[in-house]
Every structure is written in structure tokens, then in C-alpha cells.
């Protein structure tokens, strides 16, 4: 019953290379930057 949790726990946690903030899975689209650092309005 813990398969999903174990799966995510075993994944390396992605972090923003700029601010070091931990990112969730959609971060793949932004390379190594979080939403704040890769904000389109900047
Ligand atoms: Zn960032």
C-alpha cells in the first residue's frame, strides 16, 4: 500500500539552481529553475 509513497521518496528531489527551492514534477518544463526564478514576466 506504500508503493506510491516509496516511489516518490526514492526520487531525487529537484531543486532550483538559482534559489535552491525544492520543486515538484512540473519543474521538468522549466529546466533547473523554479517558477519564481523562471517567471515569464521577468
Ligand atoms: Zn528559484
mmCIF file of the protein (N, C-alpha, C, O) and its ligand, coordinates in Angstrom:
data_MODEL
# 
_entry.id   MODEL 
# 
loop_
_entity.id 
_entity.type 
_entity.pdbx_number_of_molecules 
1 polymer     1 
2 non-polymer 1 
# 
_entity_poly.entity_id                      1 
_entity_poly.type                           'polypeptide(L)' 
_entity_poly.nstd_linkage                   no 
_entity_poly.nstd_monomer                   no 
_entity_poly.pdbx_seq_one_letter_code       
;(UNK)(UNK)(UNK)(UNK)(UNK)(UNK)(UNK)(UNK)(UNK)(UNK)(UNK)(UNK)(UNK)(UNK)(UNK)(UNK)
(UNK)(UNK)(UNK)(UNK)(UNK)(UNK)(UNK)(UNK)(UNK)(UNK)(UNK)(UNK)(UNK)(UNK)(UNK)(UNK)
(UNK)(UNK)(UNK)(UNK)(UNK)(UNK)(UNK)(UNK)(UNK)(UNK)
;
_entity_poly.pdbx_seq_one_letter_code_can   XXXXXXXXXXXXXXXXXXXXXXXXXXXXXXXXXXXXXXXXXX 
_entity_poly.pdbx_strand_id                 A 
# 
loop_
_entity_poly_seq.entity_id 
_entity_poly_seq.num 
_entity_poly_seq.mon_id 
_entity_poly_seq.hetero 
1 1  UNK n 
1 2  UNK n 
1 3  UNK n 
1 4  UNK n 
1 5  UNK n 
1 6  UNK n 
1 7  UNK n 
1 8  UNK n 
1 9  UNK n 
1 10 UNK n 
1 11 UNK n 
1 12 UNK n 
1 13 UNK n 
1 14 UNK n 
1 15 UNK n 
1 16 UNK n 
1 17 UNK n 
1 18 UNK n 
1 19 UNK n 
1 20 UNK n 
1 21 UNK n 
1 22 UNK n 
1 23 UNK n 
1 24 UNK n 
1 25 UNK n 
1 26 UNK n 
1 27 UNK n 
1 28 UNK n 
1 29 UNK n 
1 30 UNK n 
1 31 UNK n 
1 32 UNK n 
1 33 UNK n 
1 34 UNK n 
1 35 UNK n 
1 36 UNK n 
1 37 UNK n 
1 38 UNK n 
1 39 UNK n 
1 40 UNK n 
1 41 UNK n 
1 42 UNK n 
# 
loop_
_struct_asym.id 
_struct_asym.entity_id 
A 1 
B 2 
# 
loop_
_chem_comp.id 
_chem_comp.type 
_chem_comp.mon_nstd_flag 
UNK 'L-peptide linking' . 
ZN  non-polymer         . 
# 
_pdbx_entity_nonpoly.entity_id   2 
_pdbx_entity_nonpoly.name        ? 
_pdbx_entity_nonpoly.comp_id     ZN 
# 
_pdbx_nonpoly_scheme.asym_id         B 
_pdbx_nonpoly_scheme.entity_id       2 
_pdbx_nonpoly_scheme.mon_id          ZN 
_pdbx_nonpoly_scheme.ndb_seq_num     1 
_pdbx_nonpoly_scheme.pdb_seq_num     101 
_pdbx_nonpoly_scheme.auth_seq_num    101 
_pdbx_nonpoly_scheme.pdb_mon_id      ZN 
_pdbx_nonpoly_scheme.auth_mon_id     ZN 
_pdbx_nonpoly_scheme.pdb_strand_id   A 
_pdbx_nonpoly_scheme.pdb_ins_code    . 
# 
loop_
_atom_site.group_PDB 
_atom_site.id 
_atom_site.type_symbol 
_atom_site.label_atom_id 
_atom_site.label_alt_id 
_atom_site.label_comp_id 
_atom_site.label_asym_id 
_atom_site.label_entity_id 
_atom_site.label_seq_id 
_atom_site.pdbx_PDB_ins_code 
_atom_site.Cartn_x 
_atom_site.Cartn_y 
_atom_site.Cartn_z 
_atom_site.occupancy 
_atom_site.B_iso_or_equiv 
_atom_site.pdbx_formal_charge 
_atom_site.auth_seq_id 
_atom_site.auth_comp_id 
_atom_site.auth_asym_id 
_atom_site.auth_atom_id 
_atom_site.pdbx_PDB_model_num 
ATOM   1   N  N  . UNK A 1 1  ? 0.820  -1.217 0.000   1.00 0.00 ? 1   UNK A N  1 
ATOM   2   C  CA . UNK A 1 1  ? 0.000  0.000  0.000   1.00 0.00 ? 1   UNK A CA 1 
ATOM   3   C  C  . UNK A 1 1  ? 0.851  1.262  0.000   1.00 0.00 ? 1   UNK A C  1 
ATOM   4   O  O  . UNK A 1 1  ? 0.344  2.358  -0.244  1.00 0.00 ? 1   UNK A O  1 
ATOM   5   N  N  . UNK A 1 2  ? 2.141  1.110  0.273   1.00 0.00 ? 2   UNK A N  1 
ATOM   6   C  CA . UNK A 1 2  ? 3.034  2.268  0.371   1.00 0.00 ? 2   UNK A CA 1 
ATOM   7   C  C  . UNK A 1 2  ? 3.834  2.486  -0.908  1.00 0.00 ? 2   UNK A C  1 
ATOM   8   O  O  . UNK A 1 2  ? 4.774  3.281  -0.936  1.00 0.00 ? 2   UNK A O  1 
ATOM   9   N  N  . UNK A 1 3  ? 3.455  1.774  -1.962  1.00 0.00 ? 3   UNK A N  1 
ATOM   10  C  CA . UNK A 1 3  ? 4.260  1.820  -3.180  1.00 0.00 ? 3   UNK A CA 1 
ATOM   11  C  C  . UNK A 1 3  ? 4.434  3.230  -3.733  1.00 0.00 ? 3   UNK A C  1 
ATOM   12  O  O  . UNK A 1 3  ? 5.543  3.624  -4.093  1.00 0.00 ? 3   UNK A O  1 
ATOM   13  N  N  . UNK A 1 4  ? 3.354  3.983  -3.801  1.00 0.00 ? 4   UNK A N  1 
ATOM   14  C  CA . UNK A 1 4  ? 3.434  5.330  -4.375  1.00 0.00 ? 4   UNK A CA 1 
ATOM   15  C  C  . UNK A 1 4  ? 4.321  6.228  -3.529  1.00 0.00 ? 4   UNK A C  1 
ATOM   16  O  O  . UNK A 1 4  ? 5.150  6.973  -4.052  1.00 0.00 ? 4   UNK A O  1 
ATOM   17  N  N  . UNK A 1 5  ? 4.142  6.151  -2.239  1.00 0.00 ? 5   UNK A N  1 
ATOM   18  C  CA . UNK A 1 5  ? 4.950  6.992  -1.349  1.00 0.00 ? 5   UNK A CA 1 
ATOM   19  C  C  . UNK A 1 5  ? 6.415  6.604  -1.446  1.00 0.00 ? 5   UNK A C  1 
ATOM   20  O  O  . UNK A 1 5  ? 7.286  7.472  -1.518  1.00 0.00 ? 5   UNK A O  1 
ATOM   21  N  N  . UNK A 1 6  ? 6.686  5.336  -1.449  1.00 0.00 ? 6   UNK A N  1 
ATOM   22  C  CA . UNK A 1 6  ? 8.062  4.882  -1.564  1.00 0.00 ? 6   UNK A CA 1 
ATOM   23  C  C  . UNK A 1 6  ? 8.673  5.326  -2.888  1.00 0.00 ? 6   UNK A C  1 
ATOM   24  O  O  . UNK A 1 6  ? 9.846  5.692  -2.953  1.00 0.00 ? 6   UNK A O  1 
ATOM   25  N  N  . UNK A 1 7  ? 7.862  5.288  -3.940  1.00 0.00 ? 7   UNK A N  1 
ATOM   26  C  CA . UNK A 1 7  ? 8.348  5.687  -5.252  1.00 0.00 ? 7   UNK A CA 1 
ATOM   27  C  C  . UNK A 1 7  ? 8.819  7.136  -5.235  1.00 0.00 ? 7   UNK A C  1 
ATOM   28  O  O  . UNK A 1 7  ? 9.910  7.439  -5.718  1.00 0.00 ? 7   UNK A O  1 
ATOM   29  N  N  . UNK A 1 8  ? 8.014  8.022  -4.688  1.00 0.00 ? 8   UNK A N  1 
ATOM   30  C  CA . UNK A 1 8  ? 8.379  9.435  -4.670  1.00 0.00 ? 8   UNK A CA 1 
ATOM   31  C  C  . UNK A 1 8  ? 9.512  9.711  -3.697  1.00 0.00 ? 8   UNK A C  1 
ATOM   32  O  O  . UNK A 1 8  ? 10.329 10.606 -3.913  1.00 0.00 ? 8   UNK A O  1 
ATOM   33  N  N  . UNK A 1 9  ? 9.553  8.941  -2.633  1.00 0.00 ? 9   UNK A N  1 
ATOM   34  C  CA . UNK A 1 9  ? 10.643 9.138  -1.663  1.00 0.00 ? 9   UNK A CA 1 
ATOM   35  C  C  . UNK A 1 9  ? 11.982 8.766  -2.275  1.00 0.00 ? 9   UNK A C  1 
ATOM   36  O  O  . UNK A 1 9  ? 13.018 9.322  -1.911  1.00 0.00 ? 9   UNK A O  1 
ATOM   37  N  N  . UNK A 1 10 ? 11.955 7.823  -3.206  1.00 0.00 ? 10  UNK A N  1 
ATOM   38  C  CA . UNK A 1 10 ? 13.200 7.360  -3.809  1.00 0.00 ? 10  UNK A CA 1 
ATOM   39  C  C  . UNK A 1 10 ? 13.666 8.267  -4.937  1.00 0.00 ? 10  UNK A C  1 
ATOM   40  O  O  . UNK A 1 10 ? 14.805 8.164  -5.391  1.00 0.00 ? 10  UNK A O  1 
ATOM   41  N  N  . UNK A 1 11 ? 12.793 9.150  -5.387  1.00 0.00 ? 11  UNK A N  1 
ATOM   42  C  CA . UNK A 1 11 ? 13.197 10.061 -6.446  1.00 0.00 ? 11  UNK A CA 1 
ATOM   43  C  C  . UNK A 1 11 ? 14.103 11.146 -5.890  1.00 0.00 ? 11  UNK A C  1 
ATOM   44  O  O  . UNK A 1 11 ? 13.897 11.626 -4.776  1.00 0.00 ? 11  UNK A O  1 
ATOM   45  N  N  . UNK A 1 12 ? 15.101 11.528 -6.664  1.00 0.00 ? 12  UNK A N  1 
ATOM   46  C  CA . UNK A 1 12 ? 15.923 12.654 -6.246  1.00 0.00 ? 12  UNK A CA 1 
ATOM   47  C  C  . UNK A 1 12 ? 15.103 13.939 -6.320  1.00 0.00 ? 12  UNK A C  1 
ATOM   48  O  O  . UNK A 1 12 ? 14.453 14.212 -7.329  1.00 0.00 ? 12  UNK A O  1 
ATOM   49  N  N  . UNK A 1 13 ? 15.139 14.704 -5.274  1.00 0.00 ? 13  UNK A N  1 
ATOM   50  C  CA . UNK A 1 13 ? 14.334 15.907 -5.250  1.00 0.00 ? 13  UNK A CA 1 
ATOM   51  C  C  . UNK A 1 13 ? 14.993 17.008 -6.064  1.00 0.00 ? 13  UNK A C  1 
ATOM   52  O  O  . UNK A 1 13 ? 16.151 17.366 -5.849  1.00 0.00 ? 13  UNK A O  1 
ATOM   53  N  N  . UNK A 1 14 ? 14.222 17.529 -6.998  1.00 0.00 ? 14  UNK A N  1 
ATOM   54  C  CA . UNK A 1 14 ? 14.771 18.603 -7.822  1.00 0.00 ? 14  UNK A CA 1 
ATOM   55  C  C  . UNK A 1 14 ? 14.743 19.907 -7.053  1.00 0.00 ? 14  UNK A C  1 
ATOM   56  O  O  . UNK A 1 14 ? 13.801 20.208 -6.319  1.00 0.00 ? 14  UNK A O  1 
ATOM   57  N  N  . UNK A 1 15 ? 15.793 20.662 -7.242  1.00 0.00 ? 15  UNK A N  1 
ATOM   58  C  CA . UNK A 1 15 ? 15.856 21.966 -6.593  1.00 0.00 ? 15  UNK A CA 1 
ATOM   59  C  C  . UNK A 1 15 ? 16.214 23.022 -7.619  1.00 0.00 ? 15  UNK A C  1 
ATOM   60  O  O  . UNK A 1 15 ? 16.949 22.766 -8.573  1.00 0.00 ? 15  UNK A O  1 
ATOM   61  N  N  . UNK A 1 16 ? 15.689 24.191 -7.407  1.00 0.00 ? 16  UNK A N  1 
ATOM   62  C  CA . UNK A 1 16 ? 16.022 25.313 -8.270  1.00 0.00 ? 16  UNK A CA 1 
ATOM   63  C  C  . UNK A 1 16 ? 17.512 25.621 -8.133  1.00 0.00 ? 16  UNK A C  1 
ATOM   64  O  O  . UNK A 1 16 ? 18.035 25.722 -7.023  1.00 0.00 ? 16  UNK A O  1 
ATOM   65  N  N  . UNK A 1 17 ? 18.181 25.767 -9.262  1.00 0.00 ? 17  UNK A N  1 
ATOM   66  C  CA . UNK A 1 17 ? 19.611 26.031 -9.222  1.00 0.00 ? 17  UNK A CA 1 
ATOM   67  C  C  . UNK A 1 17 ? 19.901 27.474 -8.838  1.00 0.00 ? 17  UNK A C  1 
ATOM   68  O  O  . UNK A 1 17 ? 21.045 27.840 -8.566  1.00 0.00 ? 17  UNK A O  1 
ATOM   69  N  N  . UNK A 1 18 ? 18.869 28.273 -8.820  1.00 0.00 ? 18  UNK A N  1 
ATOM   70  C  CA . UNK A 1 18 ? 19.080 29.688 -8.527  1.00 0.00 ? 18  UNK A CA 1 
ATOM   71  C  C  . UNK A 1 18 ? 18.831 30.010 -7.054  1.00 0.00 ? 18  UNK A C  1 
ATOM   72  O  O  . UNK A 1 18 ? 19.649 30.654 -6.397  1.00 0.00 ? 18  UNK A O  1 
ATOM   73  N  N  . UNK A 1 19 ? 17.671 29.542 -6.545  1.00 0.00 ? 19  UNK A N  1 
ATOM   74  C  CA . UNK A 1 19 ? 17.325 29.875 -5.165  1.00 0.00 ? 19  UNK A CA 1 
ATOM   75  C  C  . UNK A 1 19 ? 17.370 28.656 -4.250  1.00 0.00 ? 19  UNK A C  1 
ATOM   76  O  O  . UNK A 1 19 ? 17.313 28.794 -3.029  1.00 0.00 ? 19  UNK A O  1 
ATOM   77  N  N  . UNK A 1 20 ? 17.472 27.463 -4.835  1.00 0.00 ? 20  UNK A N  1 
ATOM   78  C  CA . UNK A 1 20 ? 17.569 26.256 -4.024  1.00 0.00 ? 20  UNK A CA 1 
ATOM   79  C  C  . UNK A 1 20 ? 16.231 25.753 -3.520  1.00 0.00 ? 20  UNK A C  1 
ATOM   80  O  O  . UNK A 1 20 ? 16.183 24.830 -2.707  1.00 0.00 ? 20  UNK A O  1 
ATOM   81  N  N  . UNK A 1 21 ? 15.150 26.345 -3.989  1.00 0.00 ? 21  UNK A N  1 
ATOM   82  C  CA . UNK A 1 21 ? 13.827 25.927 -3.552  1.00 0.00 ? 21  UNK A CA 1 
ATOM   83  C  C  . UNK A 1 21 ? 13.466 24.578 -4.155  1.00 0.00 ? 21  UNK A C  1 
ATOM   84  O  O  . UNK A 1 21 ? 13.684 24.352 -5.345  1.00 0.00 ? 21  UNK A O  1 
ATOM   85  N  N  . UNK A 1 22 ? 12.920 23.687 -3.351  1.00 0.00 ? 22  UNK A N  1 
ATOM   86  C  CA . UNK A 1 22 ? 12.520 22.378 -3.840  1.00 0.00 ? 22  UNK A CA 1 
ATOM   87  C  C  . UNK A 1 22 ? 11.370 22.523 -4.829  1.00 0.00 ? 22  UNK A C  1 
ATOM   88  O  O  . UNK A 1 22 ? 10.451 23.315 -4.624  1.00 0.00 ? 22  UNK A O  1 
ATOM   89  N  N  . UNK A 1 23 ? 11.441 21.742 -5.906  1.00 0.00 ? 23  UNK A N  1 
ATOM   90  C  CA . UNK A 1 23 ? 10.424 21.849 -6.948  1.00 0.00 ? 23  UNK A CA 1 
ATOM   91  C  C  . UNK A 1 23 ? 9.654  20.551 -7.074  1.00 0.00 ? 23  UNK A C  1 
ATOM   92  O  O  . UNK A 1 23 ? 10.145 19.493 -6.682  1.00 0.00 ? 23  UNK A O  1 
ATOM   93  N  N  . UNK A 1 24 ? 8.441  20.627 -7.623  1.00 0.00 ? 24  UNK A N  1 
ATOM   94  C  CA . UNK A 1 24 ? 7.644  19.442 -7.882  1.00 0.00 ? 24  UNK A CA 1 
ATOM   95  C  C  . UNK A 1 24 ? 7.784  19.032 -9.343  1.00 0.00 ? 24  UNK A C  1 
ATOM   96  O  O  . UNK A 1 24 ? 8.539  19.650 -10.093 1.00 0.00 ? 24  UNK A O  1 
ATOM   97  N  N  . UNK A 1 25 ? 7.056  17.990 -9.750  1.00 0.00 ? 25  UNK A N  1 
ATOM   98  C  CA . UNK A 1 25 ? 7.338  17.311 -11.019 1.00 0.00 ? 25  UNK A CA 1 
ATOM   99  C  C  . UNK A 1 25 ? 7.251  18.198 -12.250 1.00 0.00 ? 25  UNK A C  1 
ATOM   100 O  O  . UNK A 1 25 ? 7.986  17.975 -13.211 1.00 0.00 ? 25  UNK A O  1 
ATOM   101 N  N  . UNK A 1 26 ? 6.384  19.185 -12.251 1.00 0.00 ? 26  UNK A N  1 
ATOM   102 C  CA . UNK A 1 26 ? 6.232  20.010 -13.441 1.00 0.00 ? 26  UNK A CA 1 
ATOM   103 C  C  . UNK A 1 26 ? 7.492  20.815 -13.730 1.00 0.00 ? 26  UNK A C  1 
ATOM   104 O  O  . UNK A 1 26 ? 7.616  21.425 -14.792 1.00 0.00 ? 26  UNK A O  1 
ATOM   105 N  N  . UNK A 1 27 ? 8.408  20.816 -12.801 1.00 0.00 ? 27  UNK A N  1 
ATOM   106 C  CA . UNK A 1 27 ? 9.635  21.592 -12.963 1.00 0.00 ? 27  UNK A CA 1 
ATOM   107 C  C  . UNK A 1 27 ? 10.441 21.144 -14.174 1.00 0.00 ? 27  UNK A C  1 
ATOM   108 O  O  . UNK A 1 27 ? 11.326 21.865 -14.635 1.00 0.00 ? 27  UNK A O  1 
ATOM   109 N  N  . UNK A 1 28 ? 10.140 19.961 -14.686 1.00 0.00 ? 28  UNK A N  1 
ATOM   110 C  CA . UNK A 1 28 ? 10.864 19.493 -15.862 1.00 0.00 ? 28  UNK A CA 1 
ATOM   111 C  C  . UNK A 1 28 ? 10.754 20.486 -17.011 1.00 0.00 ? 28  UNK A C  1 
ATOM   112 O  O  . UNK A 1 28 ? 11.677 20.614 -17.816 1.00 0.00 ? 28  UNK A O  1 
ATOM   113 N  N  . UNK A 1 29 ? 9.655  21.170 -17.087 1.00 0.00 ? 29  UNK A N  1 
ATOM   114 C  CA . UNK A 1 29 ? 9.418  22.112 -18.174 1.00 0.00 ? 29  UNK A CA 1 
ATOM   115 C  C  . UNK A 1 29 ? 10.295 23.344 -18.044 1.00 0.00 ? 29  UNK A C  1 
ATOM   116 O  O  . UNK A 1 29 ? 10.534 24.043 -19.029 1.00 0.00 ? 29  UNK A O  1 
ATOM   117 N  N  . UNK A 1 30 ? 10.766 23.612 -16.862 1.00 0.00 ? 30  UNK A N  1 
ATOM   118 C  CA . UNK A 1 30 ? 11.490 24.848 -16.604 1.00 0.00 ? 30  UNK A CA 1 
ATOM   119 C  C  . UNK A 1 30 ? 12.982 24.613 -16.436 1.00 0.00 ? 30  UNK A C  1 
ATOM   120 O  O  . UNK A 1 30 ? 13.708 25.503 -15.993 1.00 0.00 ? 30  UNK A O  1 
ATOM   121 N  N  . UNK A 1 31 ? 13.438 23.427 -16.784 1.00 0.00 ? 31  UNK A N  1 
ATOM   122 C  CA . UNK A 1 31 ? 14.856 23.154 -16.606 1.00 0.00 ? 31  UNK A CA 1 
ATOM   123 C  C  . UNK A 1 31 ? 15.191 23.078 -15.138 1.00 0.00 ? 31  UNK A C  1 
ATOM   124 O  O  . UNK A 1 31 ? 14.631 22.256 -14.413 1.00 0.00 ? 31  UNK A O  1 
ATOM   125 N  N  . UNK A 1 32 ? 16.093 23.922 -14.692 1.00 0.00 ? 32  UNK A N  1 
ATOM   126 C  CA . UNK A 1 32 ? 16.531 23.854 -13.308 1.00 0.00 ? 32  UNK A CA 1 
ATOM   127 C  C  . UNK A 1 32 ? 16.110 25.076 -12.511 1.00 0.00 ? 32  UNK A C  1 
ATOM   128 O  O  . UNK A 1 32 ? 16.692 25.368 -11.466 1.00 0.00 ? 32  UNK A O  1 
ATOM   129 N  N  . UNK A 1 33 ? 15.114 25.783 -12.989 1.00 0.00 ? 33  UNK A N  1 
ATOM   130 C  CA . UNK A 1 33 ? 14.660 26.968 -12.272 1.00 0.00 ? 33  UNK A CA 1 
ATOM   131 C  C  . UNK A 1 33 ? 13.233 26.779 -11.782 1.00 0.00 ? 33  UNK A C  1 
ATOM   132 O  O  . UNK A 1 33 ? 12.415 26.159 -12.460 1.00 0.00 ? 33  UNK A O  1 
ATOM   133 N  N  . UNK A 1 34 ? 12.940 27.309 -10.617 1.00 0.00 ? 34  UNK A N  1 
ATOM   134 C  CA . UNK A 1 34 ? 11.588 27.218 -10.092 1.00 0.00 ? 34  UNK A CA 1 
ATOM   135 C  C  . UNK A 1 34 ? 10.711 28.288 -10.755 1.00 0.00 ? 34  UNK A C  1 
ATOM   136 O  O  . UNK A 1 34 ? 11.182 29.085 -11.566 1.00 0.00 ? 34  UNK A O  1 
ATOM   137 N  N  . UNK A 1 35 ? 9.450  28.284 -10.395 1.00 0.00 ? 35  UNK A N  1 
ATOM   138 C  CA . UNK A 1 35 ? 8.526  29.244 -11.001 1.00 0.00 ? 35  UNK A CA 1 
ATOM   139 C  C  . UNK A 1 35 ? 8.950  30.678 -10.731 1.00 0.00 ? 35  UNK A C  1 
ATOM   140 O  O  . UNK A 1 35 ? 8.835  31.540 -11.603 1.00 0.00 ? 35  UNK A O  1 
ATOM   141 N  N  . UNK A 1 36 ? 9.431  30.927 -9.543  1.00 0.00 ? 36  UNK A N  1 
ATOM   142 C  CA . UNK A 1 36 ? 9.822  32.289 -9.173  1.00 0.00 ? 36  UNK A CA 1 
ATOM   143 C  C  . UNK A 1 36 ? 10.996 32.773 -10.005 1.00 0.00 ? 36  UNK A C  1 
ATOM   144 O  O  . UNK A 1 36 ? 10.991 33.902 -10.495 1.00 0.00 ? 36  UNK A O  1 
ATOM   145 N  N  . UNK A 1 37 ? 11.991 31.931 -10.165 1.00 0.00 ? 37  UNK A N  1 
ATOM   146 C  CA . UNK A 1 37 ? 13.213 32.336 -10.877 1.00 0.00 ? 37  UNK A CA 1 
ATOM   147 C  C  . UNK A 1 37 ? 13.005 32.327 -12.385 1.00 0.00 ? 37  UNK A C  1 
ATOM   148 O  O  . UNK A 1 37 ? 13.707 33.032 -13.110 1.00 0.00 ? 37  UNK A O  1 
ATOM   149 N  N  . UNK A 1 38 ? 12.056 31.544 -12.861 1.00 0.00 ? 38  UNK A N  1 
ATOM   150 C  CA . UNK A 1 38 ? 11.823 31.429 -14.297 1.00 0.00 ? 38  UNK A CA 1 
ATOM   151 C  C  . UNK A 1 38 ? 10.501 32.084 -14.686 1.00 0.00 ? 38  UNK A C  1 
ATOM   152 O  O  . UNK A 1 38 ? 9.853  31.682 -15.652 1.00 0.00 ? 38  UNK A O  1 
ATOM   153 N  N  . UNK A 1 39 ? 10.125 33.073 -13.935 1.00 0.00 ? 39  UNK A N  1 
ATOM   154 C  CA . UNK A 1 39 ? 8.849  33.751 -14.197 1.00 0.00 ? 39  UNK A CA 1 
ATOM   155 C  C  . UNK A 1 39 ? 8.887  34.460 -15.551 1.00 0.00 ? 39  UNK A C  1 
ATOM   156 O  O  . UNK A 1 39 ? 9.819  35.218 -15.820 1.00 0.00 ? 39  UNK A O  1 
ATOM   157 N  N  . UNK A 1 40 ? 7.898  34.228 -16.400 1.00 0.00 ? 40  UNK A N  1 
ATOM   158 C  CA . UNK A 1 40 ? 7.881  34.826 -17.742 1.00 0.00 ? 40  UNK A CA 1 
ATOM   159 C  C  . UNK A 1 40 ? 7.782  36.344 -17.704 1.00 0.00 ? 40  UNK A C  1 
ATOM   160 O  O  . UNK A 1 40 ? 8.144  37.009 -18.675 1.00 0.00 ? 40  UNK A O  1 
ATOM   161 N  N  . UNK A 1 41 ? 7.303  36.895 -16.612 1.00 0.00 ? 41  UNK A N  1 
ATOM   162 C  CA . UNK A 1 41 ? 7.119  38.346 -16.534 1.00 0.00 ? 41  UNK A CA 1 
ATOM   163 C  C  . UNK A 1 41 ? 8.421  39.076 -16.229 1.00 0.00 ? 41  UNK A C  1 
ATOM   164 O  O  . UNK A 1 41 ? 8.489  40.303 -16.297 1.00 0.00 ? 41  UNK A O  1 
ATOM   165 N  N  . UNK A 1 42 ? 9.452  38.308 -15.891 1.00 0.00 ? 42  UNK A N  1 
ATOM   166 C  CA . UNK A 1 42 ? 10.717 38.944 -15.556 1.00 0.00 ? 42  UNK A CA 1 
ATOM   167 C  C  . UNK A 1 42 ? 11.537 39.262 -16.790 1.00 0.00 ? 42  UNK A C  1 
ATOM   168 O  O  . UNK A 1 42 ? 12.637 39.803 -16.678 1.00 0.00 ? 42  UNK A O  1 
HETATM 169 ZN ZN . ZN  B 2 .  ? 14.228 29.564 -7.835  1.00 0.00 ? 101 ZN  A ZN 1 
# 
